[in-house]
Amino acid sequence: MNVASEFLEANPEVYFQLGSHRIPIEPGWHFGSCHPGDPFKITVYDFIPDTLLEKVVNREEFMGALAFDKWAGNADARQAIFYRARLQNGRRPEEHPLRLGFVASMMDHGYVFEGPHWNFSDSPLQGLYFRPIVYEKVKSWDDFQPWLDRVVHFPEEVIDKAYKQIPPQWLAGDEAELERLLTKLLARRKRIPDLIRDSQRGRVNPFPNWK
């Protein structure tokens, strides 16, 4: 989103809050994440109890998120939010809603590429969601599909298209470093199964039912 100086002058309540400090927002291009629906009608939760987490209709997508996080070197734990939506046949919202159910939405990817370091320091715990219940149904590689194949065979042209959409002022002389990062990212695609296996063999196995 492009934030105009006129907008910031007319809305002084728009700022970043870091602890007790307010950080003013600079005019120009910013990355914005969409709210999952009308913020005046949909309540978003960053935590729900296990009894509700077991009933999240797209819980299997945590496996897809893990495949992505291993690929992109997310040095943080997996972050997610939850909201209620009307569902069709127990799945995501459709044209003819039947009932309300909880949906998970993956968010906060600020530490992919190891955050500001633009690197990949792989660890068995990286990218894992802190609630192990989301992984308890994993029994084989099939539980990571179709996301695993999509990452392993991710098209290079999609990354190239995304690269060309980055506002030039965001790079500010880092073009060569970004090229290096993307080259390493593409080379990592085939390593994702090994990185997931490393999590299984780590100090804490998040997949107790995967033998």
Summary of the structure (lengths in Angstrom):
residues: 211
radius of gyration: 19.4
end to end distance: 46.1
largest distance: 59.0
contacts: 515
relative contact order: 0.14
helix: 38%
strand: 14%
